[in-house]
Amino acid sequence: MLLGRATYEPGWRWSEHVGAKTGARLCEVEHVCFVVSGKSGSDEGRQREVLSAGDVFAVPAGHDSWVIGDEPYVSLHLMGAADYGAQHRGT
C-alpha cells in the first residue's frame, strides 16, 4: 500500500493548478484521506464539503478541491496516492 502526504499552499485549487496543466476539468482519482492541518473545500458536483484537521474523508472521482484560508493544507492519502501520483507526475 502506498501512502501519500500532500501539502497545498493557500490559494491552491486543483482545477487551476493541476487540471489546467493536464487538460482535466476534475480530479478523476478516488481518495480516502486524513487531514493533518489546514482547511480545504471539496466539490463533488452534488455537495460541497469543508474539511479540517482531524477529519477523515472519502471523495469519489470527479471532484475539485481548494485550500481555504491562509494556512497550508496537509493531508495523508490513505487510498488513491499511487493513482494520483501517476496521473499528475510532473505537474
Backbone as CSV, one residue per row, in Angstrom:
resi,resn,N_x,N_y,N_z,CA_x,CA_y,CA_z,C_x,C_y,C_z
1,MET,0.847,-1.178,0.000,0.000,0.000,0.000,0.890,1.238,0.000
2,LEU,0.575,2.174,-0.842,1.318,3.423,-0.909,0.521,4.507,-0.198
3,LEU,1.146,5.149,0.776,0.536,6.288,1.460,1.157,7.548,0.884
4,GLY,0.360,8.591,0.790,0.864,9.854,0.269,0.632,10.971,1.264
5,ARG,1.533,11.931,1.266,1.365,13.139,2.081,1.326,14.307,1.105
6,ALA,0.266,15.080,1.180,0.100,16.214,0.275,0.091,17.509,1.073
7,THR,0.810,18.494,0.573,0.799,19.831,1.156,0.450,20.814,0.055
8,TYR,-0.604,21.579,0.269,-1.048,22.575,-0.697,-1.038,23.939,-0.027
9,GLU,-0.493,24.927,-0.713,-0.355,26.275,-0.174,-1.658,27.068,-0.328
10,PRO,-1.822,28.115,0.487,-3.002,28.978,0.338,-3.147,29.461,-1.104
11,GLY,-4.372,29.463,-1.596,-4.644,29.869,-2.974,-4.653,28.723,-3.966
12,TRP,-4.205,27.517,-3.537,-4.159,26.370,-4.445,-5.563,25.864,-4.727
13,ARG,-5.817,25.508,-5.970,-7.078,24.881,-6.382,-6.739,23.821,-7.434
14,TRP,-7.288,22.620,-7.283,-6.964,21.506,-8.175,-7.219,21.871,-9.629
15,SER,-8.389,22.398,-9.933,-8.744,22.678,-11.331,-7.819,23.706,-11.980
16,GLU,-7.248,24.606,-11.195,-6.347,25.628,-11.739,-4.890,25.174,-11.779
17,HIS,-4.446,24.480,-10.741,-3.015,24.173,-10.609,-2.619,22.781,-11.086
18,VAL,-3.573,21.896,-11.230,-3.292,20.564,-11.786,-4.103,20.369,-13.063
19,GLY,-5.396,20.542,-12.968,-6.280,20.305,-14.112,-5.930,21.135,-15.339
20,ALA,-5.619,22.400,-15.132,-5.283,23.267,-16.272,-4.040,22.773,-17.006
21,LYS,-3.114,22.163,-16.296,-1.882,21.651,-16.915,-2.094,20.333,-17.638
22,THR,-3.097,19.567,-17.191,-3.333,18.252,-17.785,-4.518,18.238,-18.747
23,GLY,-5.299,19.328,-18.762,-6.481,19.381,-19.601,-7.711,18.769,-18.954
24,ALA,-7.599,18.364,-17.693,-8.734,17.756,-16.980,-9.512,18.834,-16.230
25,ARG,-10.817,18.713,-16.236,-11.665,19.664,-15.514,-11.775,19.304,-14.047
26,LEU,-11.778,17.988,-13.758,-11.928,17.485,-12.390,-10.902,16.396,-12.115
27,CYS,-10.595,16.176,-10.845,-9.728,15.071,-10.444,-10.514,13.771,-10.560
28,GLU,-9.992,12.825,-11.305,-10.690,11.554,-11.537,-10.130,10.421,-10.688
29,VAL,-9.499,10.762,-9.557,-8.967,9.761,-8.633,-9.812,9.778,-7.366
30,GLU,-10.251,8.609,-6.939,-10.972,8.485,-5.666,-9.951,8.514,-4.533
31,HIS,-10.253,9.261,-3.474,-9.332,9.392,-2.349,-10.002,9.034,-1.027
32,VAL,-9.220,8.485,-0.123,-9.560,8.398,1.293,-8.391,9.062,2.005
33,CYS,-8.677,10.109,2.784,-7.615,10.927,3.363,-7.876,11.267,4.824
34,PHE,-6.800,11.640,5.494,-6.836,12.171,6.853,-6.239,13.567,6.797
35,VAL,-6.950,14.560,7.319,-6.470,15.940,7.300,-5.568,16.167,8.506
36,VAL,-4.319,16.533,8.255,-3.339,16.804,9.306,-3.486,18.237,9.806
37,SER,-3.565,19.196,8.859,-3.699,20.597,9.254,-4.289,21.405,8.122
38,GLY,-4.788,22.587,8.456,-5.373,23.469,7.462,-6.809,23.099,7.150
39,LYS,-7.361,23.777,6.149,-8.739,23.533,5.705,-8.777,23.490,4.190
40,SER,-9.679,22.678,3.681,-9.890,22.654,2.237,-11.369,22.504,1.957
41,GLY,-11.726,22.877,0.746,-13.076,22.655,0.257,-13.020,21.595,-0.817
42,SER,-14.110,20.891,-0.972,-14.205,19.864,-1.997,-15.587,19.937,-2.613
43,ASP,-15.663,19.844,-3.914,-16.930,19.885,-4.632,-17.013,18.635,-5.491
44,GLU,-17.965,17.801,-5.163,-18.160,16.546,-5.891,-19.266,16.672,-6.927
45,GLY,-19.768,17.885,-7.149,-20.872,18.072,-8.077,-22.220,17.950,-7.396
46,ARG,-22.293,17.207,-6.313,-23.551,17.023,-5.588,-23.591,17.882,-4.337
47,GLN,-22.449,18.056,-3.719,-22.401,18.786,-2.457,-21.013,19.363,-2.258
48,ARG,-20.924,20.343,-1.379,-19.630,20.941,-1.037,-19.303,20.561,0.387
49,GLU,-18.051,20.239,0.604,-17.572,19.854,1.925,-16.470,20.804,2.363
50,VAL,-16.401,21.081,3.649,-15.275,21.788,4.242,-14.575,20.792,5.144
51,LEU,-13.295,20.587,4.907,-12.514,19.588,5.627,-11.460,20.291,6.465
52,SER,-11.279,19.843,7.713,-10.294,20.478,8.585,-9.568,19.426,9.410
53,ALA,-8.543,19.868,10.130,-7.662,18.975,10.897,-8.467,17.956,11.699
54,GLY,-8.053,16.686,11.574,-8.694,15.588,12.284,-9.760,14.871,11.483
55,ASP,-10.217,15.454,10.384,-11.244,14.814,9.561,-10.653,13.659,8.756
56,VAL,-11.422,12.611,8.614,-11.133,11.516,7.696,-12.261,11.552,6.676
57,PHE,-11.918,11.482,5.397,-12.970,11.612,4.393,-12.681,10.742,3.184
58,ALA,-13.749,10.422,2.475,-13.664,9.736,1.185,-14.301,10.658,0.166
59,VAL,-13.634,10.830,-0.944,-14.173,11.662,-2.018,-14.100,10.846,-3.312
60,PRO,-15.215,10.792,-4.050,-15.222,9.993,-5.275,-14.478,10.686,-6.412
61,ALA,-14.198,9.934,-7.435,-13.632,10.515,-8.652,-14.607,11.559,-9.182
62,GLY,-14.054,12.591,-9.820,-14.901,13.637,-10.385,-15.134,14.782,-9.421
63,HIS,-14.061,15.300,-8.833,-14.194,16.382,-7.852,-13.135,17.462,-8.087
64,ASP,-13.407,18.621,-7.520,-12.436,19.709,-7.470,-12.161,19.949,-5.990
65,SER,-11.015,20.509,-5.660,-10.701,20.840,-4.268,-9.831,22.081,-4.232
66,TRP,-9.824,22.759,-3.081,-9.088,24.011,-2.938,-8.759,24.250,-1.477
67,VAL,-7.741,25.066,-1.244,-7.326,25.429,0.111,-8.174,26.610,0.572
68,ILE,-8.611,26.538,1.821,-9.374,27.618,2.446,-8.487,28.287,3.487
69,GLY,-8.401,29.612,3.439,-7.661,30.362,4.450,-6.208,30.590,4.103
70,ASP,-5.460,31.032,5.120,-4.070,31.442,4.943,-3.051,30.406,5.385
71,GLU,-3.494,29.229,5.763,-2.615,28.168,6.271,-2.504,27.058,5.226
72,PRO,-1.319,26.478,5.030,-1.215,25.334,4.116,-2.134,24.198,4.572
73,TYR,-2.651,23.464,3.603,-3.497,22.298,3.860,-2.629,21.058,3.694
74,VAL,-2.596,20.200,4.720,-1.778,18.988,4.693,-2.685,17.797,4.950
75,SER,-2.586,16.785,4.089,-3.390,15.578,4.274,-2.565,14.333,3.964
76,LEU,-2.957,13.232,4.578,-2.378,11.924,4.292,-3.370,11.166,3.421
77,HIS,-2.909,10.713,2.260,-3.770,9.974,1.337,-3.628,8.485,1.647
78,LEU,-4.692,7.915,2.176,-4.699,6.507,2.567,-5.130,5.612,1.416
79,MET,-5.837,6.185,0.454,-6.235,5.463,-0.751,-6.178,6.451,-1.901
80,GLY,-5.653,6.042,-3.025,-5.588,6.894,-4.201,-4.243,7.544,-4.429
81,ALA,-3.303,7.373,-3.515,-1.999,8.041,-3.642,-1.243,7.580,-4.888
82,ALA,-1.229,6.302,-5.160,-0.483,5.791,-6.318,-1.100,6.291,-7.618
83,ASP,-2.422,6.266,-7.716,-3.099,6.729,-8.928,-2.927,8.226,-9.116
84,TYR,-3.034,8.986,-8.037,-2.893,10.435,-8.114,-1.479,10.806,-8.556
85,GLY,-0.490,10.167,-7.975,0.899,10.438,-8.332,1.183,10.100,-9.781
86,ALA,0.678,8.976,-10.250,0.916,8.559,-11.623,0.183,9.467,-12.606
87,GLN,-1.026,9.878,-12.246,-1.833,10.693,-13.131,-1.257,12.103,-13.277
88,HIS,-0.600,12.607,-12.224,-0.194,14.010,-12.208,1.299,14.212,-12.071
89,ARG,2.080,13.204,-12.362,3.526,13.334,-12.265,3.998,14.461,-13.184
90,GLY,4.833,15.333,-12.625,5.385,16.421,-13.406,4.558,17.686,-13.390
91,THR,3.435,17.698,-12.650,2.644,18.933,-12.591,2.942,19.680,-11.328
